[in-house]
Amino acid sequence: METNRYIIDFYNQYDEDNRLTPQHGQVEFLTTMRYIERYIKPGDRVLEIGTGTGRYAHALARQGYAVDAVELVQHNIDRFRQNTQPGEQITIVQGNALDLSAFADEQYDITLLLGPLYHLYSQDDQRQALREAIRVTRPGGVIFAAYVISDGCLIDEGFNRENISVADYIRDGLLDGQTFAATSQPKDLFELVRKEDVDRLMEVFPTTRLHYVASDGCALLLREAIDRMDAQTFALYLNYHFATCERPDFMGLTSHALDIFRK
Ligand SMILES: C[S@@+](CC[C@H](N)C(=O)[O-])C[C@H]1O[C@@H](n2cnc3c(N)ncnc32)[C@H](O)[C@@H]1O
């Protein structure tokens, strides 16, 4: 599939394993883990769809949970296997979030979909990935779905870092010049959304939202400042972030958002 080619080429050369390692990357990791730990119970089974190199899957396996993982890109699967430590109860298979037919219905207590929705470009595909994640989750189980947020990325990658040209994006039809709403195609790699898009996507599912979280808040925008912080200041910054990451004020500023809902 041509769509997959773009994703495979990207992740073959991207250092996904170290994305969450710097202090600023820890903000997203620690926030996501904090919410998972709020809901996970001893003996729970976990599925991570689009596990990458397994940062979350391995962290949970090392806490003693049985974790199954699915990943599209062989390069990431190879790193995932290298990262597996003795004693982890963990499996990985190559697969696509759009078709989890290898997995039976209602098997998992905690289902993580932290990445595939970054790379699905139509509402039908996004809903199909969510439908599959919901199907394999037990009634009462909790699903974590992550998104890339357009305004946070435009402010940081566009206006701040100039890694992308906002003017070119408008010229090429990737951004609406009036509303600044984003549209992507597979060749653009990342699907950028706003909270209203996530709300619309979720309207058809009989699930209950538990939290909607600005998972990295301003961490990418402030990455140099956060990486300079000593341990005490970083601990204070994390306290600030945890106290504010569900505030509506932050939902457009964050680069990533986490939708947490119960089946
Ligand atoms: C940004 S990484 C996130 C990895 C990990 N879940 C995390 O949060 O650190 C996104 C991952 O999703 C994978 N992915 C993208 N589309 C997918 C799909 N349709 N099915 C399965 N995995 C997919 C990518 O190959 C990549 O490893």
The ligand as a MOL file (V3000), in Angstrom:
LIG
                    3D

  0  0  0     0  0            999 V3000
M  V30 BEGIN CTAB
M  V30 COUNTS 27 29 0 0 0
M  V30 BEGIN ATOM
M  V30 1 C 4.9970 8.3200 16.7660 0
M  V30 2 S 5.1850 6.5870 16.8010 0 CHG=1
M  V30 3 C 4.5760 6.2120 18.4260 0
M  V30 4 C 5.1560 4.9660 19.0320 0
M  V30 5 C 4.6560 4.6550 20.4260 0
M  V30 6 N 3.2820 4.2030 20.4220 0
M  V30 7 C 4.7910 5.8700 21.3230 0
M  V30 8 O 3.7880 6.5020 21.6390 0
M  V30 9 O 5.9160 6.2060 21.6940 0 CHG=-1
M  V30 10 C 3.8550 5.9870 15.7880 0
M  V30 11 C 3.9850 4.4860 15.4950 0
M  V30 12 O 2.7680 4.0180 14.8870 0
M  V30 13 C 3.1140 3.1460 13.8200 0
M  V30 14 N 1.9910 3.1140 12.8780 0
M  V30 15 C 1.6040 4.1040 12.0530 0
M  V30 16 N 0.5130 3.7330 11.3660 0
M  V30 17 C 0.2020 2.4740 11.7830 0
M  V30 18 C -0.8190 1.5410 11.4490 0
M  V30 19 N -1.7460 1.8330 10.5390 0
M  V30 20 N -0.8430 0.3660 12.0850 0
M  V30 21 C 0.1030 0.0520 13.0080 0
M  V30 22 N 1.1110 0.8880 13.3550 0
M  V30 23 C 1.1500 2.0770 12.7580 0
M  V30 24 C 4.3700 3.7510 13.2460 0
M  V30 25 O 5.0930 2.8370 12.4620 0
M  V30 26 C 5.0990 4.1940 14.5010 0
M  V30 27 O 5.9180 3.1680 15.0100 0
M  V30 END ATOM
M  V30 BEGIN BOND
M  V30 1 1 1 2
M  V30 2 1 2 3
M  V30 3 1 2 10
M  V30 4 1 3 4
M  V30 5 1 4 5
M  V30 6 1 5 6
M  V30 7 1 5 7
M  V30 8 2 7 8
M  V30 9 1 7 9
M  V30 10 1 10 11
M  V30 11 1 11 12
M  V30 12 1 11 26
M  V30 13 1 12 13
M  V30 14 1 13 14
M  V30 15 1 13 24
M  V30 16 1 14 15
M  V30 17 1 14 23
M  V30 18 2 15 16
M  V30 19 1 16 17
M  V30 20 1 17 18
M  V30 21 2 17 23
M  V30 22 1 18 19
M  V30 23 2 18 20
M  V30 24 1 20 21
M  V30 25 2 21 22
M  V30 26 1 22 23
M  V30 27 1 24 25
M  V30 28 1 24 26
M  V30 29 1 26 27
M  V30 END BOND
M  V30 END CTAB
M  END
